[in-house]
Amino acid sequence: MSAVMQQTTAPEKPEYWRWQENTWVDETMNWRDAKIVTCGIDVGSVSSQAVLVCDGKLYGYNSMRTGSNSPDSARNALQGVMDKCGMKLEDIHYVVGTGYGRVNVPFSHKAITEIACHARGANYMGGNKVRTILDMGGQDCKAIHCDEKGKVTNFLMNDKCAAGTGRGMEVISDLMQIPIAELGARSFDVDEEPPAVSSVCVVFAKSEALGLLKAGWTKNKVVASYCQAMAERVVSLMERIGVEKEFFITGGIAKNPGVVKRIEKIIGIEALKTEYDSQIAGALGAALFGYTLVQKGQAKQG
Protein backbone atom coordinates (compact mmCIF):
# COMPACT_ATOMS: atom_id res chain seq x y z
CA MET A 1 0.00 0.00 0.00
CA SER A 2 1.39 3.40 -0.93
CA ALA A 3 0.83 6.55 0.96
CA VAL A 4 -0.07 9.70 -0.93
CA MET A 5 1.63 12.78 0.42
CA GLN A 6 -0.45 15.90 0.14
CA GLN A 7 1.55 19.07 -0.11
CA THR A 8 -0.07 22.20 1.21
CA THR A 9 1.02 25.72 0.56
CA ALA A 10 0.40 28.70 2.76
CA PRO A 11 -1.92 31.31 1.26
CA GLU A 12 -0.14 34.27 -0.26
CA LYS A 13 0.05 37.32 1.94
CA PRO A 14 -1.84 40.27 0.42
CA GLU A 15 0.50 42.96 -0.86
CA TYR A 16 -1.36 46.00 0.44
CA TRP A 17 1.50 48.30 -0.57
CA ARG A 18 1.38 47.33 -4.26
CA TRP A 19 0.22 50.24 -6.40
CA GLN A 20 -1.31 49.83 -9.84
CA GLU A 21 1.09 49.67 -12.75
CA ASN A 22 -0.10 51.49 -15.84
CA THR A 23 0.52 51.43 -19.58
CA TRP A 24 -1.07 53.92 -21.99
CA VAL A 25 -0.77 55.14 -25.57
CA ASP A 26 -2.66 57.90 -27.39
CA GLU A 27 -4.81 55.99 -29.86
CA THR A 28 -5.49 59.21 -31.82
CA MET A 29 -1.81 59.40 -32.82
CA ASN A 30 0.24 57.22 -35.19
CA TRP A 31 3.87 57.15 -34.17
CA ARG A 32 4.86 56.10 -37.69
CA ASP A 33 3.85 59.57 -38.91
CA ALA A 34 6.26 61.30 -36.53
CA LYS A 35 9.52 62.78 -37.79
CA ILE A 36 11.19 62.47 -34.39
CA VAL A 37 10.44 59.80 -31.79
CA THR A 38 12.24 60.15 -28.47
CA CYS A 39 12.11 58.20 -25.24
CA GLY A 40 12.70 59.05 -21.60
CA ILE A 41 13.52 56.30 -19.08
CA ASP A 42 13.21 57.15 -15.39
CA VAL A 43 14.64 54.38 -13.22
CA GLY A 44 13.69 55.27 -9.66
CA SER A 45 14.20 53.49 -6.37
CA VAL A 46 10.61 52.26 -6.24
CA SER A 47 9.15 52.73 -9.74
CA SER A 48 10.40 52.93 -13.31
CA GLN A 49 8.76 54.75 -16.22
CA ALA A 50 9.30 54.78 -19.96
CA VAL A 51 7.73 57.65 -21.90
CA LEU A 52 7.51 58.01 -25.68
CA VAL A 53 7.27 61.45 -27.28
CA CYS A 54 6.41 61.97 -30.94
CA ASP A 55 7.42 65.33 -32.42
CA GLY A 56 7.40 66.88 -28.95
CA LYS A 57 4.00 65.47 -27.89
CA LEU A 58 3.34 62.78 -25.31
CA TYR A 59 2.45 59.58 -27.12
CA GLY A 60 2.63 56.77 -24.57
CA TYR A 61 4.13 55.48 -21.34
CA ASN A 62 4.59 52.51 -19.08
CA SER A 63 4.87 52.86 -15.30
CA MET A 64 5.89 49.83 -13.29
CA ARG A 65 7.66 48.63 -10.17
CA THR A 66 11.47 48.86 -10.26
CA GLY A 67 13.03 45.39 -10.31
CA SER A 68 16.20 44.02 -8.80
CA ASN A 69 18.54 45.93 -11.12
CA SER A 70 18.43 49.11 -13.15
CA PRO A 71 19.24 47.76 -16.64
CA ASP A 72 16.44 45.18 -16.51
CA SER A 73 14.02 47.72 -15.05
CA ALA A 74 14.79 50.10 -17.93
CA ARG A 75 14.34 47.36 -20.53
CA ASN A 76 11.08 46.10 -19.03
CA ALA A 77 9.61 49.60 -18.71
CA LEU A 78 10.33 50.41 -22.35
CA GLN A 79 9.27 46.99 -23.64
CA GLY A 80 5.91 47.40 -21.94
CA VAL A 81 4.98 50.51 -23.88
CA MET A 82 6.60 49.35 -27.15
CA ASP A 83 4.56 46.13 -27.05
CA LYS A 84 1.38 48.18 -26.71
CA CYS A 85 2.04 50.24 -29.84
CA GLY A 86 4.05 47.87 -32.00
CA MET A 87 7.27 49.86 -31.81
CA LYS A 88 10.86 48.58 -31.76
CA LEU A 89 13.94 50.14 -30.20
CA GLU A 90 15.37 50.96 -33.62
CA ASP A 91 12.28 53.11 -34.32
CA ILE A 92 13.29 55.50 -31.53
CA HIS A 93 15.67 58.27 -32.55
CA TYR A 94 17.01 59.20 -29.13
CA VAL A 95 16.80 57.89 -25.56
CA VAL A 96 17.53 59.85 -22.37
CA GLY A 97 17.94 58.17 -18.99
CA THR A 98 17.09 59.83 -15.69
CA GLY A 99 16.43 58.89 -12.07
CA TYR A 100 18.83 57.30 -9.62
CA GLY A 101 19.54 54.50 -12.13
CA ARG A 102 20.04 56.82 -15.10
CA VAL A 103 23.66 55.78 -15.75
CA ASN A 104 22.57 52.14 -15.98
CA VAL A 105 20.11 52.45 -18.87
CA PRO A 106 22.00 50.31 -21.42
CA PHE A 107 20.39 51.77 -24.55
CA SER A 108 20.33 55.47 -23.59
CA HIS A 109 22.27 58.11 -25.51
CA LYS A 110 22.45 60.57 -22.64
CA ALA A 111 21.76 60.79 -18.89
CA ILE A 112 20.16 63.88 -17.32
CA THR A 113 19.50 64.53 -13.63
CA GLU A 114 15.97 63.82 -12.40
CA ILE A 115 15.65 67.34 -10.98
CA ALA A 116 15.96 68.90 -14.44
CA CYS A 117 13.70 66.25 -15.96
CA HIS A 118 10.94 66.63 -13.36
CA ALA A 119 10.93 70.39 -13.91
CA ARG A 120 10.67 69.94 -17.67
CA GLY A 121 7.96 67.29 -17.31
CA ALA A 122 5.96 69.40 -14.85
CA ASN A 123 6.14 72.32 -17.27
CA TYR A 124 4.50 70.12 -19.93
CA MET A 125 1.93 68.55 -17.61
CA GLY A 126 0.95 71.64 -15.63
CA GLY A 127 1.68 74.37 -18.18
CA ASN A 128 4.30 77.12 -18.31
CA LYS A 129 2.76 78.83 -15.27
CA VAL A 130 4.27 76.16 -12.97
CA ARG A 131 6.92 77.73 -10.74
CA THR A 132 7.19 75.49 -7.66
CA ILE A 133 7.38 71.71 -7.98
CA LEU A 134 7.18 69.18 -5.19
CA ASP A 135 8.50 65.81 -6.29
CA MET A 136 7.58 63.14 -3.77
CA GLY A 137 9.55 60.13 -4.92
CA GLY A 138 10.06 56.62 -3.64
CA GLN A 139 12.91 57.41 -1.26
CA ASP A 140 13.51 61.13 -1.49
CA CYS A 141 11.66 64.41 -1.74
CA LYS A 142 12.60 67.48 -3.80
CA ALA A 143 11.35 71.06 -3.85
CA ILE A 144 12.13 72.71 -7.18
CA HIS A 145 11.76 76.21 -8.62
CA CYS A 146 11.63 76.62 -12.40
CA ASP A 147 10.99 79.32 -14.98
CA GLU A 148 8.33 79.47 -17.70
CA LYS A 149 10.36 77.08 -19.89
CA GLY A 150 10.71 74.45 -17.17
CA LYS A 151 14.35 75.31 -16.50
CA VAL A 152 15.46 74.76 -12.90
CA THR A 153 16.34 77.96 -11.04
CA ASN A 154 16.70 76.50 -7.53
CA PHE A 155 16.05 73.28 -5.62
CA LEU A 156 16.34 71.54 -2.27
CA MET A 157 16.42 67.81 -1.66
CA ASN A 158 15.84 65.60 1.35
CA ASP A 159 16.97 61.98 0.95
CA LYS A 160 18.17 61.13 4.45
CA CYS A 161 15.10 59.11 5.39
CA ALA A 162 12.18 57.37 3.69
CA ALA A 163 9.70 59.30 5.84
CA GLY A 164 7.73 61.67 3.64
CA THR A 165 8.25 59.45 0.60
CA GLY A 166 6.45 56.78 -1.35
CA ARG A 167 8.33 53.96 0.35
CA GLY A 168 7.29 55.28 3.75
CA MET A 169 3.66 55.22 2.68
CA GLU A 170 4.07 51.65 1.41
CA VAL A 171 5.32 50.59 4.85
CA ILE A 172 2.30 52.14 6.57
CA SER A 173 -0.06 50.58 4.01
CA ASP A 174 1.33 47.12 4.71
CA LEU A 175 1.36 47.69 8.46
CA MET A 176 -2.28 48.84 8.54
CA GLN A 177 -3.29 46.16 6.00
CA ILE A 178 -5.04 48.80 3.90
CA PRO A 179 -4.54 48.91 0.10
CA ILE A 180 -2.29 51.85 -0.69
CA ALA A 181 -4.84 53.33 -3.13
CA GLU A 182 -7.35 53.59 -0.27
CA LEU A 183 -5.12 55.27 2.31
CA GLY A 184 -5.95 58.84 1.28
CA ALA A 185 -9.71 58.45 1.53
CA ARG A 186 -9.47 56.40 4.73
CA SER A 187 -7.40 59.15 6.37
CA PHE A 188 -10.43 61.49 6.29
CA ASP A 189 -12.80 58.93 7.76
CA VAL A 190 -12.10 60.03 11.35
CA ASP A 191 -14.11 61.83 14.02
CA GLU A 192 -11.49 64.56 14.32
CA GLU A 193 -8.08 65.27 12.86
CA PRO A 194 -5.41 63.63 15.06
CA PRO A 195 -1.96 65.12 15.75
CA ALA A 196 0.87 64.00 13.48
CA VAL A 197 3.01 61.07 14.54
CA SER A 198 6.04 62.51 16.30
CA SER A 199 8.76 60.46 14.62
CA VAL A 200 10.28 61.43 11.28
CA CYS A 201 11.91 58.02 10.80
CA VAL A 202 9.91 55.26 9.12
CA VAL A 203 11.25 52.61 11.49
CA PHE A 204 10.25 54.58 14.59
CA ALA A 205 7.01 55.80 12.98
CA LYS A 206 6.10 52.15 12.41
CA SER A 207 6.69 51.38 16.10
CA GLU A 208 4.73 54.48 17.10
CA ALA A 209 1.84 53.45 14.83
CA LEU A 210 1.71 50.01 16.47
CA GLY A 211 1.68 51.69 19.87
CA LEU A 212 -1.23 53.90 18.85
CA LEU A 213 -3.21 50.88 17.68
CA LYS A 214 -2.61 49.19 21.03
CA ALA A 215 -3.75 52.39 22.74
CA GLY A 216 -7.12 52.10 20.99
CA TRP A 217 -6.67 54.27 17.89
CA THR A 218 -8.48 53.10 14.77
CA LYS A 219 -6.47 52.28 11.66
CA ASN A 220 -7.99 55.31 9.91
CA LYS A 221 -6.85 57.58 12.72
CA VAL A 222 -3.31 56.22 12.56
CA VAL A 223 -3.23 56.70 8.78
CA ALA A 224 -4.51 60.27 9.19
CA SER A 225 -1.77 60.93 11.73
CA TYR A 226 0.89 59.61 9.37
CA CYS A 227 -0.48 61.57 6.38
CA GLN A 228 -0.35 64.73 8.50
CA ALA A 229 3.24 64.00 9.52
CA MET A 230 4.22 63.45 5.89
CA ALA A 231 2.54 66.70 4.83
CA GLU A 232 4.30 68.67 7.57
CA ARG A 233 7.64 67.14 6.63
CA VAL A 234 7.49 68.07 2.95
CA VAL A 235 6.03 71.52 3.66
CA SER A 236 9.05 72.31 5.83
CA LEU A 237 11.23 71.53 2.81
CA MET A 238 9.08 73.70 0.55
CA GLU A 239 9.14 76.62 2.97
CA ARG A 240 12.93 76.58 2.96
CA ILE A 241 12.96 77.19 -0.78
CA GLY A 242 9.84 79.38 -0.86
CA VAL A 243 6.44 78.44 -2.26
CA GLU A 244 4.95 80.32 -5.19
CA LYS A 245 1.23 80.09 -5.91
CA GLU A 246 1.53 78.06 -9.08
CA PHE A 247 2.82 74.80 -7.66
CA PHE A 248 2.67 71.28 -8.99
CA ILE A 249 3.16 67.88 -7.35
CA THR A 250 4.86 64.97 -9.12
CA GLY A 251 5.50 61.40 -8.00
CA GLY A 252 3.26 58.66 -6.69
CA ILE A 253 2.28 60.51 -3.51
CA ALA A 254 0.52 63.10 -5.69
CA LYS A 255 -2.19 60.44 -6.08
CA ASN A 256 -2.79 60.34 -2.31
CA PRO A 257 -5.40 62.98 -1.39
CA GLY A 258 -4.74 62.37 2.30
CA VAL A 259 -1.30 63.92 1.91
CA VAL A 260 -2.03 66.40 -0.90
CA LYS A 261 -5.03 68.04 0.77
CA ARG A 262 -3.15 68.37 4.04
CA ILE A 263 -0.24 70.03 2.24
CA GLU A 264 -2.65 72.43 0.56
CA LYS A 265 -4.27 73.25 3.90
CA ILE A 266 -0.94 74.01 5.57
CA ILE A 267 0.39 76.30 2.83
CA GLY A 268 -3.00 77.75 1.87
CA ILE A 269 -2.44 77.05 -1.83
CA GLU A 270 -4.15 74.49 -4.04
CA ALA A 271 -1.91 72.38 -6.25
CA LEU A 272 -2.39 72.62 -10.00
CA LYS A 273 -4.40 69.73 -11.45
CA THR A 274 -3.39 67.64 -14.44
CA GLU A 275 -4.90 64.96 -16.66
CA TYR A 276 -1.60 63.10 -16.76
CA ASP A 277 -0.17 60.42 -14.47
CA SER A 278 1.94 62.25 -11.88
CA GLN A 279 4.53 59.45 -11.86
CA ILE A 280 5.68 60.00 -15.45
CA ALA A 281 6.98 63.56 -14.99
CA GLY A 282 10.66 62.61 -14.86
CA ALA A 283 10.58 60.27 -17.85
CA LEU A 284 8.45 62.74 -19.81
CA GLY A 285 10.95 65.51 -19.14
CA ALA A 286 13.78 63.23 -20.26
CA ALA A 287 11.98 62.43 -23.52
CA LEU A 288 11.35 66.15 -24.13
CA PHE A 289 15.03 66.92 -23.55
CA GLY A 290 15.83 64.25 -26.14
CA TYR A 291 13.45 65.84 -28.62
CA THR A 292 15.05 69.25 -28.16
CA LEU A 293 18.55 67.79 -28.64
CA VAL A 294 17.54 66.06 -31.87
CA GLN A 295 15.80 69.21 -33.12
CA LYS A 296 18.88 71.32 -32.49
CA GLY A 297 21.18 68.74 -34.03
CA GLN A 298 23.00 68.29 -30.73
CA ALA A 299 22.04 64.63 -30.23
CA LYS A 300 25.08 62.41 -30.41
CA GLN A 301 24.16 58.86 -31.32
CA GLY A 302 26.01 55.99 -29.66
C-alpha angles and dihedrals in degrees: 000000000000126000119225113220114214114207117208127195127206114247114260115262111243112252099223091172095058111113123202116273114219138203123184141167130183103249091195090066131070111209090201089069093057121104093205125030116185133177135208120201117195111189106189132177093258107015138026127207134192117196127189120206123192116200090336096312127110109255107166148334146192122212118190145150115286111248132215095291137025101236093054092044090053093048094047093047092052095041090055094060095037090055090053094055103029095248129146129208091251089060090065115087099200138008127200123193124209140163128064090307095047095119090055099059098115097202100041122117095204141011122220127184116262091234092063092042095050090051092050092045093048089051089057096042099041101027133248091294090075110113106156121046127189111198110193103189135177097274107001142040128219133192111202135185119202139173129239091281094053093255114149114247099171140350145178127202134198115193102145095103139018091234109113092026140097093261090055090054090049090055092052091046091055093043093051092040090230120134108254092235089060099049096089096053093041091054090067094049093090134110092237137356109272125215117266119267107265099226123085093194119088092220093053093038088056091053090046091050091053089050091052091051090052088049090059103265116146119240090248091055092050091049090049089051092051093046089052091050091050092049092050091048096054093041089058088056092048093049090055090060096034127251121243120198097250100068131157133197123217131182133054095296088065085076092059109088090188090069100030096052091047091051090050091050093051096048096034093230129110117227118241113260125230138188091220131089106266092217095066097062096102096046091043091053090049092052091049091051088052091051092051092049092051091046092052093045091242096116111114112203119218 
